Amino acid sequence: MENREAAVVTPPAGNIPTGLPSRLVVGLFEDNGQTWMKDSAVPWDMRYRYLTKGWINNWGWSPADGSFALAFMQESSSQGFIPAIQYYQLNGEPGGGEAQNLAKVQDVTTMKNYYSDFKTLMQKAKEFGKPVLVMMEADGYGFLQQQSKDNPNTPAAVASTGIPELAGLPNTVAGWGLSFLQLRKAVGANNVILGIHISGWASSKDIAHYSVTDPLQPEVDKVYNFLKPLGLGANVTGATYDVLVGDPLDRDADFFKLVQGQDRWWDANDNASISSKSFNRYAEWLRLWNVTSGKRWVLWQLPEGNSNSANVANNDSNAPRAGYKDNRSEYFFGTGGDKHREKFASSGVIALLFGRGEGQQASHLTDVYTDGQLFLKSRAGAFLKAGGLAIPATGSTTPPPTNPPTNPPTNPPTNPGTDTAPYNFESGTQGWAFSGPGVTGVASSTARAAVGSRSLAVTMGGTASGTSPVYVDNPSATAGKTVSFRFWLPAGSRITALQPFVQQGAAANWLFTSKWVPVSTLKTGDWNTVSVQVPAGATPLAKLGIDIITDAVWSGTVHIDSVSW
């Protein structure tokens, strides 16, 4: 990542969820069994697909055990991509389409089967064991807001379904939103990143295409206040949704214009007013949501048409230029794309996922540009091959462009030669211990130090690969603090990731909070800083430490130093 694009990104609110890199993620739609992404030789970050009603048994072609979804996760990972799923099942449940969403969530039989399928997905995700993004019910929350007349306490079937894990949730639309958080928790699928879909029209004003002169903050507040009890605010599950999910448009702009007679083009001018139909207005809406909710954004199903598209239906022909014109891919990866990416990252966007939402649209197989090259493959590919765009992992600091401390301590040592951190290992191990298959010992060592003269040497060389925690019991870090660790990583190790963590005590049901840090984002032969934030309102901690994750047995020594908050 040494050529990573220099970040000129204002730190947004909130943290990047554990398991996602501290850079702008770029991904594509691709179905099970397909290999175009892998064969493209572009280091795409993420691969997504839909799961609709019937996925549980591969629409009749597999056992009804969810193995189809697990196969997609495993296949994506084996090809080098983080898997992502758009869970779009409510629309396919019996009783109508999206206009009947509220009636469906009020039907006990329908919801019992629906929650059972989602629980199976969580079980398969847990079995997968690596980060997976699950984006929940595109536009489903928006339809429920409108159909419930903005009342999250509208009756719905949740606890009444008899599913034991949901017994403590209210039988309301709010309870429906909480059910996904509760089932993830009950299954223990902590590797799942859950996204809540935010529709630009949910407040009954389409802020992106029609009500473009209306102030944005009141519309953000109206939708946020509805969604807060559904899982954006503190609730009985003890968790909230990890990211916001939005789709700027689900068809190419000229498809709407030529086929449906609707103008959904956005002005790409950098000076366009936020009171106009423009990218600037949409970016401001994203920013206000980021500030209001404290959550980052995943933008998905971005149209793949460009100015060279032929304005003819694709219809899976995959003919060059098939599909309709649009300017969204060119906005992010054409002229001026670097500034546009930075603008949206400053508004809280951490991922851009491209894919057609309907078969007549352009795709990354047909988006041939004026130079004869596939646009996304060549332009986004060049961006990713150069290292991408580093973005702040938390809302408090902006990292340098290559390998920064993603979250430096709030009380760094005042003298570079004297380590005043709570855990500096200058006088011993300070109670730090280890477990797991990969670590054989810890000791205070003078072999190297980030600050001062000593660090904690962690000897690797156990009997198996996997996750090995190095930790201390009963630390004094308090709620809201960011705990930073200095970590020295030798070259040639079999470490694939680090996971700094904090764990609350029995009063908080041993709640575990962590941040996944892929080793690809770290420098070898040098000190790195990794960090994790103690949740606001946390009870006293039982543990803090770092999980060291390896993919093979490996003998060597790593070092931890200057653990601060």
N, C-alpha and C positions, 0 to 999 in steps of 0.2 A: 504493500500500500504506500510505497514511498512517493508515488506521484499523485497522491490524493489531492483533489481540488481544494484549494485554500478556502476555509469556511469564512464567509462574511455573513454570518447568521446571528441575528439577535436571539439570545436564549429564550425559547418559549417556556410556558408554564408546564409543570409536570415532568415525569420521568419517562424515558424510553423503557417499555416493558422488558423484563428479564427474558432473554432468549433472542432479542433482536439487536443488530449491531448499531453502534453509534455513528451511523452514516445513513444517507438517504437510500432506502431500499427501492430497487426497481425490479418488477416482475411481470409475468405474462400469464394469460390463461392457457392451460394445456390439459387435455384429458388423459385418463389412464391409458397406458400403453403407448403413448406418443413420445417421440424422442427429438422433435425439432429443436427444442430449447437446448438440450445437451449437444446435439450435432451442430448447432450454430457457432460453437466455440466462444460464445459470449458468457462471461461469468454472471449470469442473472442471479439475483438474490432469492427470488420467491416464485413459486409455481402455484396457481390457484385453479380450483374448479368448483362447480356447483354440486351440492347434495340436495336433491328435490325428493318429494314423496316417492317412496319405492327404493331409495338407495339402500335400505337396510338389507335387501336381498339382491342388489344389483338388478332391480327391476325384473326379478324372476329368473335371473341367470346364475345366482350364487346362493349359498345358504343364508338364511335370515339371521345372520349373526354379526353383521357390520364389518365382515372381513374385506368387503369392497373398499370401504373408507381406509382401513388400515393399509391395504395394498397401495393406495394412492400416496399415503404418508411415507411409507417405506420406499416406494419407487422414487418419489421426489427427493428424499434424502440421499438415496444411493446415487442420484444424478448430480448431487451437490446443491440442491435447492431447499429452502425452508418451505414446507407445505402450508397452504392456506385453503380454507374451505368457506364458501358462501353457503350457510345453512338456510335454505330457502324452501322449507317444508310446509309451512302453514298454508301457502297458496294452493298446494295440491291436496290438502286434506278434504274429505267429503263435505259437501254443503255449499259449494260455490267457489268464487275466486277471492281476490283481495277485498272486494266490496263487502264480503261476508266474514271478514276476519274476526270481528267481535262476536258474532254468533258462534263461530267455531271455538273460540277460546272459552265460551260459556257452556260448551257441550262436554259433559263428563267423559263419555266414551271416547270421543275424538281426542280429548286432551290426555287421557290415560295412555293411549297408544303413542301419542305425540311425545310425551315426556319419556316414555319407555325407550323410544328410538334415540332421543337425545342422550339419555343415560348410557345407551350402548355406544354411542359415539365417544363419550367421555372415557368409557372403559377401554375402547380401542386406542384412543389417544394416549391414555396412561400406559398401555402396553407398548406403544410406539416409543415413548420415553424421551423424546426430544421436542424442542419448541415447535408448536403448530398454532397457527392463527385460525380462529374460528369466528367468522363475521356473521352475526345473527340477523336473519330475517330482513333482507333488504326491503325498505319501505314499510315493513310490517308495523313498526312502532308508530310511524306517521299515520297509517290508516287507523290504528287503534286510538290514537289521540283524537282524530276527527270523529270516529264512530262513537267514542265514549263522551264526546263533547267536552274534552279537556279534563275529564275526571278520572284520575288513576284509581279511585276507589269503586269504580264501576264493577259489578260482580263478574267473576270469571271462575273457572274450575281449576283449582290448584290443589289444596289439601284435600278437597272433596273427591279427588280421583282415587284416593286410597293408596297412592304411592308413598311408602313409609318416609322416604327422605324429604318429602314436601309437607309433612304433617304440621310443621310449625309455621308455614307461610299462610298469608291471608288469601281468601278466595276472592281476589280482586285482580284487575288488570296489573296493578303494581306487583302482586304476587306472581303473575305470569312472568314479568320481567325478572323477578328475583329467582325464579325456578332454575334458570340456567346457571346462575352463580352457585345456588345450593347444590345442584346435582354435580357440578364440577368439584365442589368441596367434598361432598359425600363420597364420591368415587376416589378422590385424591389425585385428580389429574392436574397437578400443579404446573405441568409443562404447557397447558393450554392457555393461550392469550385470547381472551374473549373481547369481541368488538361489538358495540351497540350502534345500529345504523341511525344516522341523523338525516332526515329528509328535508331538503330546502323549502318544501311547501307545507310542512307539518303544521305550521301555525295558521294555515289557511291563506297565507300570502306566499306566493312563489317569489322568494327574495332574489333568485338568480336570473329569472327570465321575464317576469312580468311586473311584479311590484318593486321595480328597481329604484324608485325614488323614495320609498319608505325607509325610515331609520331602521338600522339593523338590530341594535341592542334590544329593543322591545320584543322583536320576534325571537331572538335567541333566548331571552328570559322566559317567554311563554312556553317554548318547547322544553327548555331545561327544567322549569318548575314541574312540568308534567312527568319528565323522565327521571327526575331526582329520586322519587320513591320506587321507581322500577329498577334501580341499581346504579345510578350515578352518584347518589348520596349515601351516607352511612345508613346501614340497614341491619336486619337481624342475621343475615348470612355472614357478616363480618368482612365482606369483600365488596368491591365495586368492579364495574367493567374496566378493562385495561386500556382500551383505545376507543376513539370515535371513528366511525366508518362513514364515508360519503362517496357518492358516484356523481361527478360533475355532469355527466350526460350518459344515457344508456344506448344511444344511437348516434351515428354520424350526423353532424349539424345539417348537411344538405339533404339527408334523408328526410328529416323533419320538414325542411323547407320545400322540397320538390314533391314529396310523396304525401305529406300530411298537412302542408300549408301553414307550418308554424316556424317562426323565426327564433331559433335557439343558438344563433351565433354569438360569441363573445368578442368584444373589442380587445385586441391584444396590445394596444398602445400602452406604453408604460406610464403615460400621463392621463390615462382615462379616469374620469371621475368615479368614485365609489358609488355615486348615485346614477350609474349607467349600467347597461348590460355588458359587463366587462370582467376580465380576469381579476382586475384590481378589487372589484366589489366582492367577488367570491373569496379572494384571499382575505379580505377584511372580515367577512363573515366567519371564515375558519379561525381567524385570530381571536375574534370575540368569543367564540365557543371555547377555544383553548384557554383563554383567560378565565372565563366563567366556570368551566368544569375542571380545569387543571389536568386535562387529558390531551394526549397527542392524537394526530389524525392519520388514518390510512385512507387514501383515495384509490378506489378500485374501479374496474370496468371502464377505464378511460378509453374513449373512442380512438381508433387506430387509423382513421382516414387522414389524408393530408391534402395540400393544395394541388397535387398531381393526380389524385384519385379520379377515376373516369366517370363518376356519377352514374354507375350502372350497378344493378343488384349483383352481389357476390354469389349468393345461392350455392355456397360451398364449391364453386368452380375453381377457386384459387387462381384464377387467371390474373396476370400482371395488371395492376391498377384497379382491379374489381373492388367495388364498394363506392362510398360517397365521400365527398370532400368534408374535411373538418380541420380545425387549426390547433387542437389541443396537443397532439404529439409534437408539432413544430414549435409550439409555445415553450415546451419544456426542453426540447432537444435540437431546435433549429437556431437561427440567429438570435442572440440575446438570451439563450436558454440558461446560461450560467446564472444570470441575475434573477431570472424567473424561478429557478430552483431554489435559490437563496431566499427569495421573497416568501415562497410557500413554506420552506423549512422554518423561517422565522414566524410564520403563522401557526406552526405546530405540526406540519406534515412530516411524517417519517417514512412514508412509503407511497410509491406511484405504481399501480398495477394496471396494465393495459390489457384490454380484451373486448371483443365485440359482444354486445348484449343481445344480438339477434342476427340470424343467418345472412341477411342481405348486406350487412355492413362490411367495411374494409377490415382486414386482419393483418397481423404481422407476416403472413405468408403472401400478401398481395400488395403491401404498401410501397410499391416501387416508386422511387423518387425521380426527379429530373435527371439525375446522374446515372440512372439505371440500377441503383442499389436499393435493397429493402431499407426503408427509412429507419425503423426502430433498430433493426439488427446492426446497421452501420453507425447511426448516430448515438443511440443509447449504448450500443456496444462499445464505442470508443470512450464514452464517459466512464463506463464501468471498468474497462481495461486500464484506464488511467488512475483508478483508485476511488472514483466517486466523490461524493461530497460529505465531509465530516460534519456532523451536527452535534450540538450539546446534548449530552446524555441526561442532564438535569436542567432545570430552569434557572440555575444560579451561576453557571460559568460557561464561557465559550472556549472550547479547546483549540489549541493550535492545529495546523492542518495535517500533521502526520500522526504522531502517537503521543497525545497529551495525557496528563492526568485528567481523566474525564470528570472528576469531582474532587478537587483538592480540599484538604481539611480546613475547617473554619478557624482553627487555632494552630497554624503551622509553627514549627520551631522558629524562635526569633533569632537564633544563632545557628548558621548552617553546620557548625561543628559540635553543637550540643543538642541532643535529641530530648525535647521536653514532652514528647507525646506520652499519653497514658501507658501505652505498651511500647517501650523502646528497647527492651531486652538487654539493656546495658548491665544489669545485675543478675541476669538469669532468665529462665523461661517465663517467669511471672505467671505460672500456673497453666500455661498453654499445654494442650494435650492433642492426641490424634486418634483416629480410628479409620476403619476401612482397609481395603486390601493392598493399597499402593504405597503407604507410608510405613516406615519401620522405626522412626525416631525423630525427636526434636531436641534442639540444644541451642544455648546461646553461643554465638560464634563470632570470632574476629576476622573470619575469612573475607567478609565484605559487609558494608553497611551503607544504607541510603543516607542516613544522618547519624552523627555520633561515631562510635567505634565498633558497635556490635549489632547483630541482627539475629533473628531466629532461623537457624539452619534446619531445614526439613529434609530428612534423608528418605529418598524414594528407593524402592527395590523390593516391593512386596511380592506376594504370590499370584496376584491377579490384577487385571486392569479394572477400571471402574471409577467410582467416586470415593474419595478419601478426605474427610473433613479434618482440618486443623483448627482448633478452637480454644476458647477460654470460657469458663463458667462464670455466671453472675457479674457481667461487666457493668460499669456505671453509666454507659451511654443512655441518654434519655430520649423521650418521644420527640420526633421531628428532627433529630440530629442526623447528619450524614457522616457515616463511619468510612474513613479512607484507609487503605492498606497500601504500603509500598511492597512490590513483589518483584524479585529478581528471577528472570526466566533464562535458563541456559539454552544455547543452541542445540538442536538435535534431540530434544526431549520428545516423549510420546504424549505430552500433555495436549489435549484438544480444547480445553476450556477451563476457566476459573469461574467460581460462583461465590462471591462474597455474600454472607448471610447474617441475619440476626434472627433470634428465636425468642419469643415471649414465653412467659411461664404458664403455670397451670390456670391462672385466672383468665388468661386469654386463649385457653384450650391449645396451648403450645403453638400458637400461630407462627409460621415460618415465612420470612420475607427475604428474598434474594434477588440478585441481578446476574444474569448469564453473560459472561464475557468470552467470546470466541478467541482462541489463541491467535487467530489470523489478524486480530486488531492490536496485538501486542508486539513489542520489540524484543528480540532475543539478545542475550548477552548484555542486558541493561535493566535498569529499574523502571518499572511501570507503576502507575497508580490506578487502582480499581476501588470502587466504592459501592455502598448500599445505604439507603435511607431508612432510619427507624420510622415506622409509621406514626403519623400524628395520633395522639391519644393512646400510644402503646403503654402497656403495663410494664413493670420492671423486666429487664431481659434475663433470660436463663442462659443464653449463649450468644456469642458472636464469633465469626471465623470465616474461613475460606474453604469451599469444596475444591479439591484439585481433581480434575477429571482426565483420565488417560484412556487411550484406545488399545494399549498393549503394555505388558510388563516392561518396566524401564527402571534402570538404576542410575541415580544421580542425586544432585542436591539443588534445591531451590531455597530461596530466602524470603522471609517476611520481615518488615521493619516499619517503625514509625506509624503505628496504628493510632489514628487520631479522630476526634470529632469536635 
